[in-house]
């Protein structure tokens, strides 16, 4: 009986590896957590105006790779003169969805624009995004924004 159970577990393990679905207990961190961390790192780089670092978290030429340039332009245009732009990422508005190498995460982004230093007036925008991530094949385990 023990031999049959061990053989069954080994078979399921091998099938999951061959289909590209790696068991979560091997890396110590759930795929959903890793995907959210990649999105978090991307937005932290945008917030700190480290645009090349933000591109590192993306597939070259992908949607979010090109979005970095758009965010850089948006921040620069709205920061002209004495204005200050503050990009903030607080949370995910929905739990991530992960299916064999593809993940969707849902960040909420807030942009506050202060017209001049010491101003009590402030205006801003709120963006809810759906971000697609793909699991890297080499080195295995990492996530990149599509």
Backbone as numpy.savetxt, mean C-alpha at the origin, in Angstrom:
# Nx Ny Nz CAx CAy CAz Cx Cy Cz
-3.33 -44.31 11.09 -4.16 -43.11 11.09 -3.29 -41.85 11.09
-2.26 -41.81 11.94 -1.38 -40.64 12.00 -0.65 -40.46 10.68
-0.30 -41.57 10.06 0.41 -41.50 8.80 -0.49 -40.89 7.71
-1.76 -41.24 7.70 -2.70 -40.70 6.71 -2.90 -39.20 6.91
-2.99 -38.77 8.15 -3.16 -37.34 8.45 -1.92 -36.57 8.03
-0.75 -37.10 8.34 0.50 -36.44 7.95 0.60 -36.36 6.43
0.24 -37.41 5.74 0.27 -37.42 4.28 -0.72 -36.40 3.71
-1.89 -36.29 4.31 -2.89 -35.31 3.88 -2.38 -33.89 4.06
-1.80 -33.60 5.21 -1.26 -32.26 5.48 -0.14 -31.94 4.49
0.74 -32.88 4.26 1.84 -32.67 3.31 1.30 -32.43 1.90
0.27 -33.16 1.51 -0.32 -32.98 0.18 -0.94 -31.60 0.03
-1.70 -31.16 1.01 -2.31 -29.82 0.97 -1.23 -28.74 0.93
-0.18 -28.92 1.71 0.93 -27.98 1.74 1.59 -27.87 0.37
1.88 -29.00 -0.27 2.52 -29.00 -1.59 1.62 -28.41 -2.66
0.34 -28.71 -2.61 -0.59 -28.14 -3.59 -0.67 -26.63 -3.43
-0.71 -26.13 -2.20 -0.77 -24.68 -1.99 0.48 -23.99 -2.49
1.63 -24.61 -2.33 2.88 -24.01 -2.83 2.89 -24.02 -4.35
2.49 -25.11 -4.96 2.50 -25.22 -6.42 1.50 -24.28 -7.09
0.42 -23.96 -6.44 -0.56 -23.03 -7.01 -0.20 -21.57 -6.73
0.84 -21.33 -5.98 1.28 -19.96 -5.71 0.73 -19.36 -4.45
-0.05 -20.09 -3.70 -0.59 -19.60 -2.44 0.31 -20.11 -1.32
1.17 -19.24 -0.83 2.07 -19.67 0.23 1.36 -19.68 1.56
1.60 -20.69 2.38 0.98 -20.72 3.71 1.46 -19.54 4.55
0.55 -18.92 5.29 0.87 -17.73 6.06 1.77 -18.00 7.25
1.75 -19.19 7.78 2.53 -19.44 8.97 4.03 -19.47 8.70
4.44 -19.47 7.42 5.86 -19.52 7.10 6.55 -18.17 7.24
5.86 -17.08 6.95 6.51 -15.78 6.97 6.28 -15.00 8.27
5.42 -15.47 9.12 5.20 -14.82 10.41 4.28 -13.60 10.33
3.94 -13.15 9.14 3.08 -11.98 8.98 2.05 -12.31 7.91
0.83 -12.00 8.16 -0.24 -12.27 7.21 -0.05 -11.45 5.94
-0.49 -11.99 4.81 -0.40 -11.27 3.54 -1.14 -9.94 3.61
-2.29 -9.92 4.25 -3.07 -8.69 4.35 -2.29 -7.61 5.10
-1.60 -8.01 6.17 -0.80 -7.06 6.94 0.36 -6.53 6.11
1.00 -7.42 5.34 2.12 -7.00 4.49 1.66 -6.03 3.40
0.51 -6.31 2.81 -0.03 -5.43 1.76 -0.37 -4.06 2.34
-1.01 -4.04 3.50 -1.34 -2.77 4.15 -0.07 -2.01 4.53
0.96 -2.71 4.97 2.22 -2.05 5.33 2.85 -1.40 4.11
2.79 -2.06 2.96 3.33 -1.48 1.73 2.57 -0.20 1.37
1.25 -0.23 1.47 0.45 0.98 1.19 0.78 2.08 2.20
0.92 1.71 3.46 1.27 2.67 4.51 2.62 3.32 4.20
3.62 2.51 3.81 4.95 3.04 3.48 4.90 3.97 2.27
4.08 3.62 1.30 3.90 4.46 0.11 3.38 5.84 0.50
2.30 5.87 1.30 1.71 7.15 1.67 2.60 7.93 2.63
3.35 7.24 3.46 4.30 7.93 4.33 5.37 8.63 3.49
5.84 7.98 2.43 6.82 8.60 1.54 6.22 9.82 0.83
4.98 9.72 0.37 4.31 10.88 -0.26 4.19 12.01 0.75
3.77 11.69 1.97 3.61 12.69 3.02 4.92 13.42 3.30
6.02 12.68 3.29 7.34 13.27 3.57 8.02 13.82 2.33
7.28 13.82 1.22 7.78 14.33 -0.07 9.03 13.59 -0.54
9.06 12.30 -0.29 10.13 11.42 -0.76 9.57 10.63 -1.95
9.47 11.31 -3.07 8.76 10.76 -4.21 9.45 9.55 -4.83
10.77 9.55 -4.89 11.47 8.39 -5.44 11.30 7.17 -4.54
11.25 7.39 -3.23 11.00 6.28 -2.31 9.60 5.73 -2.51
8.63 6.60 -2.74 7.26 6.15 -2.99 7.20 5.27 -4.24
7.98 5.62 -5.26 8.01 4.82 -6.49 8.61 3.45 -6.25
9.47 3.33 -5.26 10.09 2.04 -4.93 9.04 1.00 -4.55
7.93 1.43 -3.96 6.88 0.52 -3.52 5.92 0.14 -4.64
6.21 0.57 -5.87 5.31 0.36 -7.00 5.95 -0.47 -8.10
5.10 -1.07 -8.91 5.54 -1.70 -10.15 5.90 -0.57 -11.10
7.13 -0.54 -11.66 7.50 0.54 -12.57 6.51 0.67 -13.73
6.05 1.90 -13.95 5.10 2.17 -15.01 3.66 1.87 -14.65
3.41 1.40 -13.43 2.06 1.07 -13.00 1.26 2.31 -12.64
0.01 2.09 -12.28 -0.90 3.19 -11.95 -0.37 4.02 -10.80
0.01 3.37 -9.70 0.45 4.10 -8.52 1.85 4.68 -8.68
2.65 4.12 -9.56 3.95 4.68 -9.90 3.76 6.04 -10.56
2.84 6.11 -11.51 2.55 7.37 -12.21 1.80 8.35 -11.30
1.05 7.82 -10.34 0.31 8.67 -9.41 1.26 9.50 -8.53
2.47 9.01 -8.31 3.46 9.75 -7.51 3.73 11.10 -8.14
3.92 11.13 -9.46 4.18 12.40 -10.15 2.98 13.34 -10.03
1.78 12.79 -10.10 0.58 13.62 -9.96 0.48 14.20 -8.56
0.80 13.40 -7.53 0.78 13.91 -6.17 1.86 14.97 -5.96
3.02 14.76 -6.55 4.09 15.76 -6.44 3.64 17.09 -7.05
3.02 17.03 -8.22 2.53 18.24 -8.86 1.42 18.89 -8.03
0.49 18.10 -7.53 -0.61 18.61 -6.70 -0.06 19.34 -5.47
0.90 18.73 -4.82 1.48 19.34 -3.61 2.24 20.62 -3.97
3.01 20.60 -5.04 3.79 21.79 -5.43 2.89 22.94 -5.86
1.84 22.65 -6.62 0.93 23.71 -7.08 0.22 24.34 -5.89
-0.23 23.53 -4.94 -0.96 24.06 -3.79 -0.06 24.60 -2.70
1.27 24.45 -2.84 2.21 24.98 -1.85 2.88 26.27 -2.31
2.39 26.85 -3.40 3.02 28.07 -3.91 2.83 29.22 -2.92
3.80 30.11 -2.90 3.77 31.23 -1.95 4.03 30.73 -0.54
3.22 31.17 0.39 3.40 30.78 1.78 2.48 29.64 2.19
1.72 29.11 1.27 0.79 28.03 1.59 1.56 26.76 1.96
0.93 25.96 2.78 1.51 24.69 3.21 0.49 23.58 2.98
0.96 22.47 2.40 0.10 21.33 2.13 0.51 20.19 3.06
-0.45 19.64 3.76 -0.18 18.55 4.68 -1.00 17.35 4.22
-0.31 16.29 3.80 -0.96 15.05 3.38 -0.93 14.10 4.57
-2.09 13.60 4.96 -2.17 12.72 6.13 -2.85 11.42 5.77
-2.30 10.36 6.28 -2.89 9.04 6.10 -3.15 8.48 7.49
-4.43 8.29 7.82 -4.78 7.86 9.17 -5.13 6.39 9.28
-5.92 5.91 8.33 -6.39 4.55 8.49 -6.88 3.98 7.16
-7.28 2.73 7.23 -7.92 2.05 6.10 -9.42 2.03 6.39
-10.22 2.42 5.42 -11.67 2.50 5.66 -12.38 1.16 5.51
-11.64 0.14 5.05 -12.22 -1.18 4.91 -11.11 -2.21 5.06
-11.42 -3.42 5.51 -10.38 -4.44 5.64 -9.82 -4.86 4.27
-8.56 -5.26 4.24 -7.97 -5.67 2.96 -8.55 -6.98 2.46
-8.46 -7.17 1.16 -8.88 -8.42 0.53 -7.66 -9.00 -0.18
-7.33 -10.25 0.13 -6.16 -10.91 -0.47 -6.60 -12.23 -1.07
-6.26 -12.42 -2.36 -6.56 -13.67 -3.05 -5.34 -14.06 -3.86
-4.65 -15.09 -3.42 -3.50 -15.69 -4.13 -2.69 -14.72 -4.97
-1.92 -13.87 -4.33 -1.00 -13.00 -5.03 -1.54 -11.65 -5.42
-2.79 -11.36 -5.15 -3.38 -10.05 -5.44 -4.07 -9.55 -4.18
-3.84 -8.28 -3.87 -4.45 -7.69 -2.67 -5.08 -6.36 -3.03
-6.16 -6.05 -2.34 -6.80 -4.74 -2.43 -6.79 -4.14 -1.04
-6.29 -2.91 -0.93 -6.33 -2.19 0.34 -7.06 -0.88 0.11
-7.60 -0.31 1.20 -8.53 0.81 1.10 -8.11 1.96 2.03
-7.13 2.78 1.63 -6.70 3.88 2.50 -7.56 5.13 2.38
-7.66 5.87 3.48 -8.30 7.19 3.51 -7.19 8.22 3.62
-7.16 9.17 2.69 -6.12 10.18 2.64 -6.78 11.55 2.85
-6.18 12.34 3.71 -6.67 13.69 3.99 -5.60 14.70 3.59
-6.00 15.76 2.91 -5.08 16.82 2.50 -5.58 18.11 3.11
-4.74 18.73 3.94 -5.06 20.03 4.53 -4.16 21.08 3.90
-4.75 22.20 3.48 -4.00 23.29 2.88 -4.16 24.52 3.76
-3.04 24.99 4.27 -3.02 26.19 5.11 -2.53 27.34 4.23
-3.35 28.38 4.00 -2.98 29.44 3.05 -1.70 30.21 3.39
-1.45 30.45 4.67 -0.23 31.14 5.07 0.07 30.79 6.52
1.33 30.89 6.93 1.71 30.51 8.31 0.90 31.28 9.36
0.46 30.61 10.37 -0.29 31.23 11.45 -1.76 31.42 11.14
-2.18 31.03 9.96 -3.57 31.20 9.56 -4.45 30.19 10.29
-5.58 30.68 10.75 -6.52 29.78 11.39 -7.46 29.13 10.37
-7.49 29.72 9.17 -8.33 29.12 8.13 -7.55 28.01 7.44
-8.27 26.95 7.19 -7.63 25.81 6.56 -8.71 25.10 5.74
-8.34 24.63 4.61 -9.29 23.87 3.82 -8.58 22.63 3.29
-9.34 21.68 2.89 -8.70 20.45 2.43 -9.65 19.55 1.69
-9.10 18.38 1.40 -9.86 17.39 0.66 -9.68 16.03 1.31
-10.59 15.14 1.00 -10.55 13.78 1.52 -10.63 12.83 0.33
-9.75 11.84 0.29 -9.72 10.86 -0.79 -9.81 9.46 -0.20
-10.72 8.65 -0.71 -10.77 7.23 -0.39 -10.32 6.48 -1.63
-9.27 5.70 -1.48 -8.71 4.97 -2.61 -8.91 3.47 -2.47
-8.91 2.80 -3.61 -8.81 1.34 -3.67 -7.47 1.09 -4.38
-6.55 0.46 -3.66 -5.22 0.23 -4.20 -5.02 -1.26 -4.46
-4.55 -1.58 -5.67 -4.28 -2.96 -6.06 -2.80 -3.23 -5.86
-2.48 -4.33 -5.19 -1.10 -4.74 -4.99 -0.91 -6.15 -5.56
0.26 -6.41 -6.07 0.60 -7.75 -6.55 1.80 -8.25 -5.76
1.80 -9.56 -5.53 2.89 -10.17 -4.78 4.06 -10.39 -5.72
5.25 -10.01 -5.27 6.45 -10.19 -6.07 6.81 -11.67 -6.16
7.39 -12.05 -7.29 7.85 -13.42 -7.43 9.32 -13.57 -7.07
10.10 -12.50 -7.20 11.49 -12.56 -6.75 11.88 -11.21 -6.20
12.34 -11.05 -4.99 12.31 -12.09 -3.98 10.88 -12.34 -3.54
10.57 -13.58 -3.20 9.18 -13.89 -2.84 8.75 -13.23 -1.54
7.49 -12.89 -1.49 6.93 -12.40 -0.24 6.61 -10.93 -0.21
7.29 -10.10 -1.02 7.04 -8.67 -0.99 5.83 -8.30 -1.83
5.28 -7.11 -1.57 4.13 -6.60 -2.30 4.51 -5.32 -3.01
3.97 -5.11 -4.20 4.17 -3.89 -4.97 2.82 -3.36 -5.40
2.68 -2.04 -5.37 1.46 -1.39 -5.86 1.42 -1.47 -7.38
0.32 -1.84 -7.91 0.17 -1.99 -9.37 -0.01 -0.63 -10.00
